[in-house]
């Protein structure tokens, strides 16, 4: 059943927190892999991963190798999905959960996806790019615009994939 009622009193969600965390990790991994497509097809699409890796290594983004940028990109997707999971679990204890998508409470799900999407965009645009942009700072506006699209795709894919993924539990 796509829309249902959450089990009352069993868990905050319809699933134990360990299972919920597993769902979020798998969703983050799959969505992170899917994001390779828009990132690689945009002119400056993969540069945010190089900038993030530059922040971790204190190197210039141009000096960051593709393998390290890919690891940072996929690690960020995992962390963002876990952050989403924590937001949904936390909000599920204070917001109405009567309407759900396969046991994922609808209102916390929407707020979690929107909040995490806005956070990853804001963190990159306002913190990572200005501090660690180095030699690619001249292209910052274009890189940030393309990152906005990538963040939106991440949020949309996560919003669609999590309720589907929980049906396989």
Biotite code that builds the C-alpha atoms (Angstrom):
import biotite.structure as struc

atoms = struc.array([
    struc.Atom([0.000, 0.000, 0.000], chain_id="A", res_id=1, res_name="UNK", atom_name="CA", element="C"),
    struc.Atom([1.545, 3.294, -1.071], chain_id="A", res_id=2, res_name="UNK", atom_name="CA", element="C"),
    struc.Atom([-0.255, 5.525, 1.409], chain_id="A", res_id=3, res_name="UNK", atom_name="CA", element="C"),
    struc.Atom([-1.045, 4.061, 4.804], chain_id="A", res_id=4, res_name="UNK", atom_name="CA", element="C"),
    struc.Atom([-1.175, 4.644, 8.496], chain_id="A", res_id=5, res_name="UNK", atom_name="CA", element="C"),
    struc.Atom([1.960, 4.362, 10.591], chain_id="A", res_id=6, res_name="UNK", atom_name="CA", element="C"),
    struc.Atom([1.998, 1.662, 13.289], chain_id="A", res_id=7, res_name="UNK", atom_name="CA", element="C"),
    struc.Atom([1.212, 3.458, 16.485], chain_id="A", res_id=8, res_name="UNK", atom_name="CA", element="C"),
    struc.Atom([3.437, 2.805, 19.480], chain_id="A", res_id=9, res_name="UNK", atom_name="CA", element="C"),
    struc.Atom([5.797, 0.387, 17.735], chain_id="A", res_id=10, res_name="UNK", atom_name="CA", element="C"),
    struc.Atom([8.533, 2.754, 16.582], chain_id="A", res_id=11, res_name="UNK", atom_name="CA", element="C"),
    struc.Atom([8.771, 6.403, 15.673], chain_id="A", res_id=12, res_name="UNK", atom_name="CA", element="C"),
    struc.Atom([8.704, 5.105, 12.100], chain_id="A", res_id=13, res_name="UNK", atom_name="CA", element="C"),
    struc.Atom([7.247, 1.793, 10.970], chain_id="A", res_id=14, res_name="UNK", atom_name="CA", element="C"),
    struc.Atom([10.797, 0.405, 11.132], chain_id="A", res_id=15, res_name="UNK", atom_name="CA", element="C"),
    struc.Atom([13.432, -0.043, 13.833], chain_id="A", res_id=16, res_name="UNK", atom_name="CA", element="C"),
    struc.Atom([15.999, 2.762, 13.746], chain_id="A", res_id=17, res_name="UNK", atom_name="CA", element="C"),
    struc.Atom([18.769, 0.383, 12.626], chain_id="A", res_id=18, res_name="UNK", atom_name="CA", element="C"),
    struc.Atom([16.674, -0.683, 9.640], chain_id="A", res_id=19, res_name="UNK", atom_name="CA", element="C"),
    struc.Atom([15.812, 2.954, 8.935], chain_id="A", res_id=20, res_name="UNK", atom_name="CA", element="C"),
    struc.Atom([19.509, 3.891, 9.022], chain_id="A", res_id=21, res_name="UNK", atom_name="CA", element="C"),
    struc.Atom([20.255, 1.020, 6.625], chain_id="A", res_id=22, res_name="UNK", atom_name="CA", element="C"),
    struc.Atom([17.555, 2.274, 4.236], chain_id="A", res_id=23, res_name="UNK", atom_name="CA", element="C"),
    struc.Atom([19.083, 5.754, 4.372], chain_id="A", res_id=24, res_name="UNK", atom_name="CA", element="C"),
    struc.Atom([22.604, 4.458, 3.699], chain_id="A", res_id=25, res_name="UNK", atom_name="CA", element="C"),
    struc.Atom([21.437, 2.388, 0.727], chain_id="A", res_id=26, res_name="UNK", atom_name="CA", element="C"),
    struc.Atom([19.392, 5.327, -0.585], chain_id="A", res_id=27, res_name="UNK", atom_name="CA", element="C"),
    struc.Atom([22.400, 7.639, -0.211], chain_id="A", res_id=28, res_name="UNK", atom_name="CA", element="C"),
    struc.Atom([24.636, 5.194, -2.058], chain_id="A", res_id=29, res_name="UNK", atom_name="CA", element="C"),
    struc.Atom([22.193, 4.694, -4.944], chain_id="A", res_id=30, res_name="UNK", atom_name="CA", element="C"),
    struc.Atom([21.316, 8.377, -5.269], chain_id="A", res_id=31, res_name="UNK", atom_name="CA", element="C"),
    struc.Atom([25.019, 9.294, -5.068], chain_id="A", res_id=32, res_name="UNK", atom_name="CA", element="C"),
    struc.Atom([25.723, 6.937, -7.964], chain_id="A", res_id=33, res_name="UNK", atom_name="CA", element="C"),
    struc.Atom([22.808, 8.364, -9.957], chain_id="A", res_id=34, res_name="UNK", atom_name="CA", element="C"),
    struc.Atom([24.124, 11.884, -9.388], chain_id="A", res_id=35, res_name="UNK", atom_name="CA", element="C"),
    struc.Atom([27.202, 11.015, -11.397], chain_id="A", res_id=36, res_name="UNK", atom_name="CA", element="C"),
    struc.Atom([25.052, 11.390, -14.519], chain_id="A", res_id=37, res_name="UNK", atom_name="CA", element="C"),
    struc.Atom([24.038, 15.057, -14.109], chain_id="A", res_id=38, res_name="UNK", atom_name="CA", element="C"),
    struc.Atom([27.373, 15.971, -12.568], chain_id="A", res_id=39, res_name="UNK", atom_name="CA", element="C"),
    struc.Atom([29.339, 14.525, -15.471], chain_id="A", res_id=40, res_name="UNK", atom_name="CA", element="C"),
    struc.Atom([27.068, 16.014, -18.138], chain_id="A", res_id=41, res_name="UNK", atom_name="CA", element="C"),
    struc.Atom([27.259, 19.593, -16.818], chain_id="A", res_id=42, res_name="UNK", atom_name="CA", element="C"),
    struc.Atom([30.226, 21.747, -17.835], chain_id="A", res_id=43, res_name="UNK", atom_name="CA", element="C"),
    struc.Atom([31.312, 22.427, -14.250], chain_id="A", res_id=44, res_name="UNK", atom_name="CA", element="C"),
    struc.Atom([29.259, 19.608, -12.740], chain_id="A", res_id=45, res_name="UNK", atom_name="CA", element="C"),
    struc.Atom([31.951, 17.586, -10.981], chain_id="A", res_id=46, res_name="UNK", atom_name="CA", element="C"),
    struc.Atom([33.872, 20.612, -9.696], chain_id="A", res_id=47, res_name="UNK", atom_name="CA", element="C"),
    struc.Atom([31.876, 20.795, -6.423], chain_id="A", res_id=48, res_name="UNK", atom_name="CA", element="C"),
    struc.Atom([33.319, 17.403, -5.493], chain_id="A", res_id=49, res_name="UNK", atom_name="CA", element="C"),
    struc.Atom([36.813, 18.717, -6.237], chain_id="A", res_id=50, res_name="UNK", atom_name="CA", element="C"),
    struc.Atom([36.132, 21.810, -4.107], chain_id="A", res_id=51, res_name="UNK", atom_name="CA", element="C"),
    struc.Atom([34.849, 19.669, -1.222], chain_id="A", res_id=52, res_name="UNK", atom_name="CA", element="C"),
    struc.Atom([37.884, 17.389, -1.485], chain_id="A", res_id=53, res_name="UNK", atom_name="CA", element="C"),
    struc.Atom([40.107, 20.474, -1.549], chain_id="A", res_id=54, res_name="UNK", atom_name="CA", element="C"),
    struc.Atom([38.558, 21.529, 1.743], chain_id="A", res_id=55, res_name="UNK", atom_name="CA", element="C"),
    struc.Atom([39.467, 18.191, 3.283], chain_id="A", res_id=56, res_name="UNK", atom_name="CA", element="C"),
    struc.Atom([43.003, 18.047, 1.878], chain_id="A", res_id=57, res_name="UNK", atom_name="CA", element="C"),
    struc.Atom([43.831, 21.784, 1.945], chain_id="A", res_id=58, res_name="UNK", atom_name="CA", element="C"),
    struc.Atom([44.840, 21.519, -1.704], chain_id="A", res_id=59, res_name="UNK", atom_name="CA", element="C"),
    struc.Atom([43.679, 23.556, -4.666], chain_id="A", res_id=60, res_name="UNK", atom_name="CA", element="C"),
    struc.Atom([40.591, 22.014, -6.378], chain_id="A", res_id=61, res_name="UNK", atom_name="CA", element="C"),
    struc.Atom([42.556, 21.733, -9.646], chain_id="A", res_id=62, res_name="UNK", atom_name="CA", element="C"),
    struc.Atom([45.140, 19.581, -7.843], chain_id="A", res_id=63, res_name="UNK", atom_name="CA", element="C"),
    struc.Atom([42.562, 17.161, -6.423], chain_id="A", res_id=64, res_name="UNK", atom_name="CA", element="C"),
    struc.Atom([42.475, 13.897, -8.307], chain_id="A", res_id=65, res_name="UNK", atom_name="CA", element="C"),
    struc.Atom([39.277, 12.427, -9.733], chain_id="A", res_id=66, res_name="UNK", atom_name="CA", element="C"),
    struc.Atom([39.319, 9.354, -7.408], chain_id="A", res_id=67, res_name="UNK", atom_name="CA", element="C"),
    struc.Atom([39.428, 11.512, -4.260], chain_id="A", res_id=68, res_name="UNK", atom_name="CA", element="C"),
    struc.Atom([36.705, 13.808, -5.613], chain_id="A", res_id=69, res_name="UNK", atom_name="CA", element="C"),
    struc.Atom([34.527, 10.756, -6.321], chain_id="A", res_id=70, res_name="UNK", atom_name="CA", element="C"),
    struc.Atom([35.061, 9.383, -2.801], chain_id="A", res_id=71, res_name="UNK", atom_name="CA", element="C"),
    struc.Atom([34.137, 12.743, -1.276], chain_id="A", res_id=72, res_name="UNK", atom_name="CA", element="C"),
    struc.Atom([31.088, 13.020, -3.551], chain_id="A", res_id=73, res_name="UNK", atom_name="CA", element="C"),
    struc.Atom([29.776, 9.567, -2.615], chain_id="A", res_id=74, res_name="UNK", atom_name="CA", element="C"),
    struc.Atom([30.650, 10.022, 1.050], chain_id="A", res_id=75, res_name="UNK", atom_name="CA", element="C"),
    struc.Atom([28.728, 13.285, 1.070], chain_id="A", res_id=76, res_name="UNK", atom_name="CA", element="C"),
    struc.Atom([25.685, 11.547, -0.438], chain_id="A", res_id=77, res_name="UNK", atom_name="CA", element="C"),
    struc.Atom([25.811, 8.939, 2.347], chain_id="A", res_id=78, res_name="UNK", atom_name="CA", element="C"),
    struc.Atom([26.142, 11.561, 5.079], chain_id="A", res_id=79, res_name="UNK", atom_name="CA", element="C"),
    struc.Atom([23.337, 13.682, 3.573], chain_id="A", res_id=80, res_name="UNK", atom_name="CA", element="C"),
    struc.Atom([21.038, 10.641, 3.410], chain_id="A", res_id=81, res_name="UNK", atom_name="CA", element="C"),
    struc.Atom([21.806, 9.797, 7.045], chain_id="A", res_id=82, res_name="UNK", atom_name="CA", element="C"),
    struc.Atom([21.110, 13.417, 7.989], chain_id="A", res_id=83, res_name="UNK", atom_name="CA", element="C"),
    struc.Atom([17.787, 13.139, 6.166], chain_id="A", res_id=84, res_name="UNK", atom_name="CA", element="C"),
    struc.Atom([17.057, 9.938, 8.113], chain_id="A", res_id=85, res_name="UNK", atom_name="CA", element="C"),
    struc.Atom([17.836, 11.617, 11.423], chain_id="A", res_id=86, res_name="UNK", atom_name="CA", element="C"),
    struc.Atom([15.595, 14.577, 10.556], chain_id="A", res_id=87, res_name="UNK", atom_name="CA", element="C"),
    struc.Atom([12.722, 12.276, 9.572], chain_id="A", res_id=88, res_name="UNK", atom_name="CA", element="C"),
    struc.Atom([13.117, 10.135, 12.696], chain_id="A", res_id=89, res_name="UNK", atom_name="CA", element="C"),
    struc.Atom([13.268, 13.208, 14.922], chain_id="A", res_id=90, res_name="UNK", atom_name="CA", element="C"),
    struc.Atom([10.339, 14.977, 13.287], chain_id="A", res_id=91, res_name="UNK", atom_name="CA", element="C"),
    struc.Atom([8.301, 11.772, 13.365], chain_id="A", res_id=92, res_name="UNK", atom_name="CA", element="C"),
    struc.Atom([8.218, 12.032, 17.140], chain_id="A", res_id=93, res_name="UNK", atom_name="CA", element="C"),
    struc.Atom([6.678, 15.523, 17.101], chain_id="A", res_id=94, res_name="UNK", atom_name="CA", element="C"),
    struc.Atom([4.753, 15.859, 13.825], chain_id="A", res_id=95, res_name="UNK", atom_name="CA", element="C"),
    struc.Atom([1.668, 13.971, 12.658], chain_id="A", res_id=96, res_name="UNK", atom_name="CA", element="C"),
    struc.Atom([2.520, 10.586, 11.135], chain_id="A", res_id=97, res_name="UNK", atom_name="CA", element="C"),
    struc.Atom([-0.957, 9.343, 10.200], chain_id="A", res_id=98, res_name="UNK", atom_name="CA", element="C"),
    struc.Atom([-0.291, 9.716, 6.470], chain_id="A", res_id=99, res_name="UNK", atom_name="CA", element="C"),
    struc.Atom([2.713, 7.774, 5.293], chain_id="A", res_id=100, res_name="UNK", atom_name="CA", element="C"),
    struc.Atom([4.378, 6.489, 2.165], chain_id="A", res_id=101, res_name="UNK", atom_name="CA", element="C"),
    struc.Atom([5.089, 2.820, 2.865], chain_id="A", res_id=102, res_name="UNK", atom_name="CA", element="C"),
    struc.Atom([5.668, 3.623, 6.525], chain_id="A", res_id=103, res_name="UNK", atom_name="CA", element="C"),
    struc.Atom([7.656, 6.805, 5.920], chain_id="A", res_id=104, res_name="UNK", atom_name="CA", element="C"),
    struc.Atom([5.624, 9.618, 7.516], chain_id="A", res_id=105, res_name="UNK", atom_name="CA", element="C"),
    struc.Atom([4.724, 12.067, 4.761], chain_id="A", res_id=106, res_name="UNK", atom_name="CA", element="C"),
    struc.Atom([5.169, 15.404, 6.539], chain_id="A", res_id=107, res_name="UNK", atom_name="CA", element="C"),
    struc.Atom([8.555, 14.548, 8.142], chain_id="A", res_id=108, res_name="UNK", atom_name="CA", element="C"),
    struc.Atom([9.654, 13.032, 4.805], chain_id="A", res_id=109, res_name="UNK", atom_name="CA", element="C"),
    struc.Atom([8.877, 16.204, 2.857], chain_id="A", res_id=110, res_name="UNK", atom_name="CA", element="C"),
    struc.Atom([10.462, 18.466, 5.483], chain_id="A", res_id=111, res_name="UNK", atom_name="CA", element="C"),
    struc.Atom([13.499, 16.174, 5.745], chain_id="A", res_id=112, res_name="UNK", atom_name="CA", element="C"),
    struc.Atom([14.110, 16.109, 1.995], chain_id="A", res_id=113, res_name="UNK", atom_name="CA", element="C"),
    struc.Atom([13.597, 19.866, 1.608], chain_id="A", res_id=114, res_name="UNK", atom_name="CA", element="C"),
    struc.Atom([15.747, 20.665, 4.644], chain_id="A", res_id=115, res_name="UNK", atom_name="CA", element="C"),
    struc.Atom([18.651, 18.428, 3.664], chain_id="A", res_id=116, res_name="UNK", atom_name="CA", element="C"),
    struc.Atom([18.540, 19.635, 0.053], chain_id="A", res_id=117, res_name="UNK", atom_name="CA", element="C"),
    struc.Atom([18.627, 23.264, 1.194], chain_id="A", res_id=118, res_name="UNK", atom_name="CA", element="C"),
    struc.Atom([21.413, 22.475, 3.674], chain_id="A", res_id=119, res_name="UNK", atom_name="CA", element="C"),
    struc.Atom([23.706, 20.790, 1.142], chain_id="A", res_id=120, res_name="UNK", atom_name="CA", element="C"),
    struc.Atom([23.173, 23.640, -1.302], chain_id="A", res_id=121, res_name="UNK", atom_name="CA", element="C"),
    struc.Atom([23.726, 26.333, 1.323], chain_id="A", res_id=122, res_name="UNK", atom_name="CA", element="C"),
    struc.Atom([26.770, 24.611, 2.852], chain_id="A", res_id=123, res_name="UNK", atom_name="CA", element="C"),
    struc.Atom([28.470, 24.350, -0.532], chain_id="A", res_id=124, res_name="UNK", atom_name="CA", element="C"),
    struc.Atom([27.468, 27.787, -1.846], chain_id="A", res_id=125, res_name="UNK", atom_name="CA", element="C"),
    struc.Atom([28.165, 29.771, 1.322], chain_id="A", res_id=126, res_name="UNK", atom_name="CA", element="C"),
    struc.Atom([30.936, 27.828, 3.059], chain_id="A", res_id=127, res_name="UNK", atom_name="CA", element="C"),
    struc.Atom([32.799, 25.313, 0.873], chain_id="A", res_id=128, res_name="UNK", atom_name="CA", element="C"),
    struc.Atom([33.039, 27.303, -2.376], chain_id="A", res_id=129, res_name="UNK", atom_name="CA", element="C"),
    struc.Atom([34.103, 30.643, -0.838], chain_id="A", res_id=130, res_name="UNK", atom_name="CA", element="C"),
    struc.Atom([36.676, 29.015, 1.464], chain_id="A", res_id=131, res_name="UNK", atom_name="CA", element="C"),
    struc.Atom([38.106, 26.246, -0.706], chain_id="A", res_id=132, res_name="UNK", atom_name="CA", element="C"),
    struc.Atom([37.338, 27.339, -4.298], chain_id="A", res_id=133, res_name="UNK", atom_name="CA", element="C"),
    struc.Atom([40.950, 28.256, -4.992], chain_id="A", res_id=134, res_name="UNK", atom_name="CA", element="C"),
    struc.Atom([41.716, 28.388, -8.694], chain_id="A", res_id=135, res_name="UNK", atom_name="CA", element="C"),
    struc.Atom([38.086, 27.737, -9.718], chain_id="A", res_id=136, res_name="UNK", atom_name="CA", element="C"),
    struc.Atom([36.697, 30.736, -7.814], chain_id="A", res_id=137, res_name="UNK", atom_name="CA", element="C"),
    struc.Atom([36.420, 32.705, -11.051], chain_id="A", res_id=138, res_name="UNK", atom_name="CA", element="C"),
    struc.Atom([33.756, 30.219, -12.180], chain_id="A", res_id=139, res_name="UNK", atom_name="CA", element="C"),
    struc.Atom([32.008, 30.199, -8.796], chain_id="A", res_id=140, res_name="UNK", atom_name="CA", element="C"),
    struc.Atom([28.662, 31.523, -10.050], chain_id="A", res_id=141, res_name="UNK", atom_name="CA", element="C"),
    struc.Atom([28.374, 28.841, -12.733], chain_id="A", res_id=142, res_name="UNK", atom_name="CA", element="C"),
    struc.Atom([29.617, 26.092, -10.401], chain_id="A", res_id=143, res_name="UNK", atom_name="CA", element="C"),
    struc.Atom([27.111, 27.117, -7.712], chain_id="A", res_id=144, res_name="UNK", atom_name="CA", element="C"),
    struc.Atom([24.247, 27.219, -10.257], chain_id="A", res_id=145, res_name="UNK", atom_name="CA", element="C"),
    struc.Atom([25.118, 23.733, -11.416], chain_id="A", res_id=146, res_name="UNK", atom_name="CA", element="C"),
    struc.Atom([25.448, 22.585, -7.799], chain_id="A", res_id=147, res_name="UNK", atom_name="CA", element="C"),
    struc.Atom([21.932, 23.935, -7.159], chain_id="A", res_id=148, res_name="UNK", atom_name="CA", element="C"),
    struc.Atom([20.632, 21.679, -9.929], chain_id="A", res_id=149, res_name="UNK", atom_name="CA", element="C"),
    struc.Atom([22.574, 18.717, -8.546], chain_id="A", res_id=150, res_name="UNK", atom_name="CA", element="C"),
    struc.Atom([21.269, 19.359, -5.013], chain_id="A", res_id=151, res_name="UNK", atom_name="CA", element="C"),
    struc.Atom([17.715, 19.547, -6.368], chain_id="A", res_id=152, res_name="UNK", atom_name="CA", element="C"),
    struc.Atom([18.184, 16.256, -8.229], chain_id="A", res_id=153, res_name="UNK", atom_name="CA", element="C"),
    struc.Atom([19.589, 14.687, -5.051], chain_id="A", res_id=154, res_name="UNK", atom_name="CA", element="C"),
    struc.Atom([16.565, 15.771, -3.016], chain_id="A", res_id=155, res_name="UNK", atom_name="CA", element="C"),
    struc.Atom([14.071, 14.674, -5.651], chain_id="A", res_id=156, res_name="UNK", atom_name="CA", element="C"),
    struc.Atom([15.716, 11.280, -6.130], chain_id="A", res_id=157, res_name="UNK", atom_name="CA", element="C"),
    struc.Atom([15.905, 10.739, -2.369], chain_id="A", res_id=158, res_name="UNK", atom_name="CA", element="C"),
    struc.Atom([12.245, 11.725, -1.968], chain_id="A", res_id=159, res_name="UNK", atom_name="CA", element="C"),
    struc.Atom([11.189, 9.228, -4.609], chain_id="A", res_id=160, res_name="UNK", atom_name="CA", element="C"),
    struc.Atom([13.606, 6.411, -3.806], chain_id="A", res_id=161, res_name="UNK", atom_name="CA", element="C"),
    struc.Atom([13.230, 6.068, -0.021], chain_id="A", res_id=162, res_name="UNK", atom_name="CA", element="C"),
    struc.Atom([9.514, 5.140, -0.058], chain_id="A", res_id=163, res_name="UNK", atom_name="CA", element="C"),
    struc.Atom([10.202, 2.631, -2.845], chain_id="A", res_id=164, res_name="UNK", atom_name="CA", element="C"),
    struc.Atom([13.220, 1.183, -1.057], chain_id="A", res_id=165, res_name="UNK", atom_name="CA", element="C"),
    struc.Atom([11.308, 0.537, 2.178], chain_id="A", res_id=166, res_name="UNK", atom_name="CA", element="C"),
    struc.Atom([8.915, -1.755, 0.281], chain_id="A", res_id=167, res_name="UNK", atom_name="CA", element="C"),
    struc.Atom([11.805, -4.177, -0.143], chain_id="A", res_id=168, res_name="UNK", atom_name="CA", element="C"),
    struc.Atom([12.301, -4.563, 3.610], chain_id="A", res_id=169, res_name="UNK", atom_name="CA", element="C"),
])
